[in-house]
Amino acid sequence: MFRLRNINPMARAIGTMGAVAALVGAVTFAQLQTNTVTLAANEMDVTSDVLRISNGGAFSTSVPGFSNTSLVVGNEGPKQAFYFQNLANANLSISADIPDSPTISGLNPALVHIKFYDKDGSTVLANTTFASLNAAPVALSGQLDANAQGNGGISGTEGNYFYTITVDPAAVTGSPANIPSFDLDFSGTSI
């Protein structure tokens, strides 16, 4: 049988300190390597008389958005679909913004990237950040055609849009890393 008493006291002390240092290092490494982030449920609104939005249900001026839980740091999150209805007889340019400043914890909002995609989810219409959307409206490239109405049942329909969230690894500044609920507003301007 092996007995710790038979080991030199100095060697036992060094061994104990080494084990404690390894444990502290492993816990610190695990804490700093957190690779999931939560984006709380947001609300999507339109601020134009001729624009309506849908999350798959009825078109309205305001609909519940999406909760993005367990976003993997460094990877683009899943594409979230939403739909516009243009009530005007004119094409609209679309812009997006986050009008209020939610209290963000553990993340640098300038490194939380938000991409908006076109009707089939293949072309990026805007590649921006949470901080940029919170500072000023960001224009989505292209236009929403007159009288267009998105349709979740038919991919590629004019008016179908998508967005994704990507959290840059350098964005994580603490734990927990999350963005609470916020409003994502869209405006349509006749062009």
LUMVOLUM-409702 format. One line per 2 residues: number of its first residue (from 1); their letters; for each residue z, y, x of N, C-alpha, C. Coordinates in steps of 0.05 Angstrom, whole numbers, plus 5000, padded with zeros to 4 digits. Layout:
% residues N
NUM = a = Z,Y,X,Z,Y,X,Z,Y,X ~ ...
//
This chain:
% residues 191
1 = mf = 5000,4977,5017,5000,5000,5000,5000,5025,5018 ~ 4984,5044,5010,4981,5069,5025,5001,5089,5016
3 = rl = 5016,5101,5033,5037,5121,5026,5030,5148,5038 ~ 5032,5169,5022,5027,5196,5031,5048,5205,5051
5 = rn = 5073,5193,5049,5094,5200,5067,5087,5194,5096 ~ 5070,5174,5100,5063,5166,5127,5043,5185,5141
7 = in = 5032,5204,5125,5013,5223,5136,5028,5247,5146 ~ 5019,5258,5169,5031,5281,5181,5033,5303,5160
9 = pm = 5056,5317,5157,5060,5338,5137,5039,5360,5139 ~ 5031,5367,5163,5011,5388,5166,4984,5379,5155
11 = ar = 4977,5354,5160,4952,5343,5150,4953,5341,5119 ~ 4976,5334,5108,4979,5334,5079,4975,5361,5067
13 = ai = 4987,5382,5079,4985,5409,5070,4955,5419,5071 ~ 4942,5413,5093,4914,5421,5096,4897,5406,5075
15 = gt = 4902,5380,5071,4888,5365,5051,4892,5376,5023 ~ 4917,5383,5016,4923,5394,4990,4908,5421,4986
17 = mg = 4909,5438,5007,4896,5464,5004,4866,5460,5002 ~ 4855,5441,5016,4826,5435,5014,4818,5426,4987
19 = av = 4835,5408,4975,4829,5398,4948,4831,5421,4927 ~ 4851,5438,4930,4854,5461,4911,4830,5479,4915
21 = aa = 4822,5485,4940,4799,5503,4944,4774,5491,4933 ~ 4770,5465,4936,4746,5452,4924,4746,5454,4894
23 = lv = 4769,5450,4881,4771,5451,4852,4766,5480,4843 ~ 4778,5499,4856,4774,5527,4848,4744,5534,4852
25 = ga = 4732,5526,4873,4704,5531,4878,4686,5519,4857 ~ 4692,5494,4849,4676,5481,4829,4679,5495,4802
27 = vt = 4703,5503,4795,4707,5517,4769,4693,5544,4769 ~ 4696,5559,4792,4682,5585,4794,4652,5581,4793
29 = fa = 4641,5561,4806,4613,5556,4806,4603,5550,4778 ~ 4619,5533,4764,4611,5526,4736,4612,5550,4718
31 = ql = 4632,5568,4722,4634,5592,4706,4610,5610,4711 ~ 4603,5614,4736,4581,5632,4743,4553,5620,4737
33 = qt = 4552,5594,4732,4526,5581,4726,4522,5578,4696 ~ 4538,5592,4680,4534,5590,4651,4505,5595,4645
35 = nt = 4493,5577,4630,4464,5580,4625,4457,5581,4595 ~ 4476,5588,4579,4470,5591,4551,4480,5619,4541
37 = vt = 4465,5630,4524,4471,5657,4514,4467,5656,4483 ~ 4482,5672,4469,4480,5673,4440,4470,5701,4432
39 = la = 4450,5701,4415,4441,5726,4402,4448,5722,4373 ~ 4468,5737,4363,4478,5734,4336,4456,5741,4316
41 = an = 4461,5732,4291,4442,5737,4270,4436,5767,4268 ~ 4411,5773,4267,4403,5801,4264,4392,5806,4237
43 = em = 4386,5831,4231,4373,5838,4206,4347,5852,4213 ~ 4326,5846,4199,4300,5858,4204,4294,5877,4180
45 = dv = 4288,5902,4186,4282,5922,4166,4255,5935,4171 ~ 4243,5947,4151,4220,5964,4154,4228,5992,4145
47 = ts = 4216,6011,4158,4223,6039,4152,4199,6054,4143 ~ 4181,6041,4129,4156,6053,4120,4152,6046,4090
49 = dv = 4140,6064,4075,4135,6059,4047,4114,6038,4042 ~ 4097,6034,4062,4074,6016,4057,4077,5989,4072
51 = lr = 4100,5984,4084,4104,5960,4100,4127,5944,4088 ~ 4123,5918,4086,4144,5900,4077,4146,5877,4097
53 = is = 4170,5864,4097,4175,5843,4117,4187,5818,4102 ~ 4182,5795,4114,4192,5770,4103,4201,5752,4126
55 = ng = 4221,5736,4121,4229,5715,4140,4220,5688,4131 ~ 4202,5687,4112,4192,5663,4100,4196,5662,4070
57 = ga = 4212,5681,4060,4217,5684,4031,4201,5707,4020 ~ 4212,5720,4001,4199,5743,3988,4197,5767,4007
59 = fs = 4176,5783,4004,4173,5807,4020,4192,5828,4009 ~ 4204,5844,4028,4224,5864,4021,4224,5885,4043
61 = ts = 4242,5905,4040,4245,5924,4061,4267,5915,4081 ~ 4282,5894,4074,4302,5884,4092,4307,5855,4087
63 = vp = 4307,5839,4108,4312,5810,4106,4330,5801,4128 ~ 4345,5779,4124,4361,5768,4146,4342,5760,4169
65 = gf = 4352,5764,4193,4337,5756,4217,4344,5728,4226 ~ 4348,5725,4252,4352,5699,4263,4377,5699,4281
67 = sn = 4389,5676,4283,4410,5671,4303,4398,5655,4325 ~ 4400,5664,4349,4390,5649,4372,4414,5640,4388
69 = ts = 4422,5615,4383,4445,5605,4397,4435,5586,4420 ~ 4451,5584,4440,4445,5567,4463,4418,5573,4476
71 = lv = 4412,5599,4479,4388,5606,4494,4394,5598,4523 ~ 4375,5585,4536,4378,5576,4563,4369,5599,4582
73 = vg = 4387,5608,4599,4382,5630,4617,4358,5623,4634 ~ 4339,5642,4635,4314,5638,4651,4291,5626,4636
75 = ne = 4297,5615,4612,4275,5602,4596,4270,5618,4571 ~ 4245,5620,4563,4238,5634,4539,4248,5618,4515
77 = gp = 4262,5631,4497,4273,5618,4473,4251,5610,4453 ~ 4259,5597,4432,4239,5589,4412,4226,5613,4398
79 = kq = 4201,5609,4389,4187,5630,4375,4198,5631,4346 ~ 4207,5655,4339,4217,5660,4312,4196,5674,4296
81 = af = 4188,5662,4274,4166,5673,4257,4177,5694,4237 ~ 4162,5715,4233,4167,5734,4211,4140,5744,4202
83 = yf = 4140,5757,4179,4114,5764,4166,4114,5792,4155 ~ 4092,5806,4158,4089,5832,4147,4069,5832,4123
85 = qn = 4074,5851,4105,4056,5856,4083,4049,5886,4085 ~ 4023,5892,4087,4014,5919,4088,4004,5927,4059
87 = la = 4019,5945,4047,4012,5954,4019,3992,5977,4019 ~ 3984,5986,4042,3965,6009,4044,3936,6000,4045
89 = na = 3919,6018,4038,3890,6013,4041,3881,6023,4068 ~ 3899,6023,4087,3892,6033,4114,3906,6014,4134
91 = nl = 3894,6011,4158,3906,5996,4179,3931,6010,4189 ~ 3950,5994,4198,3976,6005,4208,3980,5997,4237
93 = si = 3990,6016,4253,4001,6009,4279,4030,6003,4274 ~ 4041,5983,4288,4068,5974,4284,4085,5981,4309
95 = sa = 4109,5991,4304,4128,5994,4326,4155,5982,4318 ~ 4170,5975,4338,4196,5962,4334,4218,5977,4349
97 = di = 4242,5977,4338,4264,5989,4353,4291,5977,4342 ~ 4311,5981,4359,4339,5973,4351,4354,5999,4349
99 = pd = 4358,6010,4325,4369,6037,4322,4398,6041,4329 ~ 4414,6020,4326,4443,6023,4332,4449,6007,4358
101 = sp = 4471,6015,4371,4479,6002,4396,4501,5982,4391 ~ 4495,5956,4389,4517,5937,4386,4532,5934,4412
103 = ti = 4557,5925,4410,4573,5921,4434,4566,5894,4446 ~ 4553,5896,4469,4543,5872,4483,4564,5863,4503
105 = sg = 4569,5837,4505,4588,5828,4524,4575,5808,4543 ~ 4581,5811,4568,4572,5791,4588,4542,5792,4595
107 = ln = 4527,5812,4586,4498,5813,4590,4490,5842,4597 ~ 4470,5844,4614,4457,5869,4620,4433,5871,4601
109 = pa = 4433,5889,4581,4412,5890,4561,4384,5897,4572 ~ 4384,5909,4596,4358,5915,4609,4345,5890,4619
111 = lv = 4359,5868,4620,4348,5843,4631,4346,5821,4609 ~ 4349,5830,4584,4345,5812,4561,4317,5819,4550
113 = hi = 4298,5802,4555,4270,5807,4548,4263,5797,4520 ~ 4248,5813,4505,4239,5807,4478,4209,5809,4478
115 = kf = 4195,5788,4471,4166,5788,4468,4159,5785,4439 ~ 4139,5801,4431,4128,5799,4404,4100,5787,4407
117 = yd = 4093,5768,4390,4068,5754,4390,4052,5759,4365 ~ 4025,5754,4368,4007,5758,4346,4008,5735,4325
119 = kd = 3989,5736,4307,3989,5718,4284,3989,5688,4290 ~ 3979,5680,4313,3979,5651,4319,3999,5645,4342
121 = gs = 4014,5665,4351,4034,5661,4371,4024,5658,4399 ~ 3999,5666,4404,3987,5661,4431,3984,5687,4447
123 = tv = 3981,5710,4434,3976,5735,4448,4002,5752,4447 ~ 4011,5761,4470,4034,5779,4471,4026,5807,4462
125 = la = 4040,5817,4442,4034,5844,4432,4052,5865,4445 ~ 4075,5857,4454,4094,5874,4469,4113,5856,4484
127 = nt = 4118,5864,4509,4138,5850,4526,4157,5872,4534 ~ 4181,5872,4522,4200,5894,4526,4227,5883,4530
129 = tf = 4247,5900,4530,4275,5891,4534,4292,5901,4511 ~ 4315,5889,4508,4334,5898,4488,4341,5927,4493
131 = as = 4346,5934,4518,4353,5962,4524,4331,5981,4517 ~ 4306,5974,4522,4283,5992,4515,4281,5995,4485
133 = ln = 4284,5973,4470,4283,5975,4440,4306,5992,4429 ~ 4328,5992,4443,4351,6007,4434,4348,6036,4442
135 = aa = 4332,6042,4461,4328,6070,4470,4307,6085,4454 ~ 4285,6072,4446,4263,6085,4432,4245,6064,4420
137 = pv = 4230,6071,4399,4211,6052,4388,4190,6042,4408 ~ 4184,6017,4407,4164,6005,4425,4140,5996,4407
139 = al = 4116,6005,4415,4092,5999,4400,4083,5970,4406 ~ 4075,5956,4385,4062,5930,4387,4032,5935,4389
141 = sg = 4019,5922,4407,3990,5927,4410,3975,5916,4385 ~ 3951,5925,4381,3936,5916,4358,3943,5932,4334
143 = ql = 3936,5921,4311,3940,5934,4285,3945,5913,4264 ~ 3957,5922,4242,3960,5905,4218,3939,5915,4199
145 = da = 3920,5898,4192,3897,5906,4175,3906,5915,4148 ~ 3890,5932,4136,3896,5942,4109,3899,5918,4090
147 = na = 3919,5920,4073,3925,5899,4052,3931,5871,4063 ~ 3936,5869,4089,3943,5843,4100,3970,5833,4090
149 = qg = 3973,5807,4088,3998,5795,4080,4002,5769,4095 ~ 4023,5768,4112,4029,5744,4127,4035,5721,4108
151 = ng = 4032,5697,4118,4037,5673,4102,4047,5651,4121 ~ 4072,5643,4118,4083,5623,4135,4071,5595,4131
153 = gi = 4058,5591,4108,4045,5566,4103,4018,5563,4116 ~ 4007,5585,4125,3980,5584,4137,3981,5598,4165
155 = sg = 3981,5582,4186,3982,5593,4213,3957,5610,4218 ~ 3960,5630,4234,3938,5647,4241,3931,5668,4221
157 = te = 3948,5671,4200,3943,5691,4179,3950,5719,4189 ~ 3932,5738,4184,3938,5766,4191,3964,5774,4177
159 = gn = 3983,5784,4193,4009,5791,4183,4031,5772,4192 ~ 4023,5749,4204,4043,5731,4216,4049,5742,4244
161 = yf = 4075,5743,4250,4084,5752,4277,4106,5733,4286 ~ 4111,5734,4312,4132,5718,4325,4147,5735,4345
163 = yt = 4172,5728,4351,4185,5740,4374,4201,5719,4388 ~ 4205,5724,4414,4222,5706,4430,4241,5723,4447
165 = it = 4262,5710,4456,4282,5722,4473,4283,5707,4499 ~ 4283,5721,4522,4287,5708,4548,4309,5724,4562
167 = vd = 4329,5710,4571,4351,5723,4586,4347,5717,4615 ~ 4342,5738,4630,4338,5736,4659,4365,5726,4671
169 = pa = 4363,5709,4692,4388,5699,4704,4406,5721,4714 ~ 4395,5743,4723,4411,5765,4733,4424,5781,4710
171 = av = 4417,5775,4685,4428,5790,4662,4457,5782,4656 ~ 4464,5758,4663,4491,5748,4657,4511,5761,4676
173 = tg = 4529,5777,4664,4549,5791,4680,4577,5781,4674 ~ 4581,5764,4655,4607,5754,4648,4605,5732,4627
175 = sp = 4629,5723,4618,4630,5702,4598,4650,5710,4577 ~ 4645,5707,4552,4620,5697,4541,4598,5717,4542
177 = an = 4573,5707,4543,4550,5724,4544,4537,5724,4516 ~ 4539,5747,4502,4527,5747,4475,4521,5776,4466
179 = ip = 4502,5777,4447,4495,5802,4434,4502,5797,4405 ~ 4520,5815,4394,4527,5811,4366,4505,5819,4347
181 = sf = 4510,5817,4321,4490,5824,4301,4479,5852,4306 ~ 4453,5855,4301,4440,5881,4304,4417,5883,4285
183 = dl = 4407,5907,4280,4384,5912,4263,4359,5914,4281 ~ 4338,5902,4274,4312,5904,4287,4293,5917,4266
185 = df = 4287,5942,4271,4271,5958,4251,4242,5959,4260 ~ 4224,5958,4240,4195,5960,4245,4184,5983,4228
187 = sg = 4166,5998,4240,4153,6020,4226,4123,6016,4227 ~ 4110,6023,4205,4080,6022,4204,4069,6050,4200
189 = ts = 4050,6057,4217,4038,6083,4216,4008,6080,4211 ~ 3997,6094,4191,3968,6092,4185,3952,6101,4209
191 = i = 3931,6086,4215,3913,6094,4237,3885,6095,4227
//
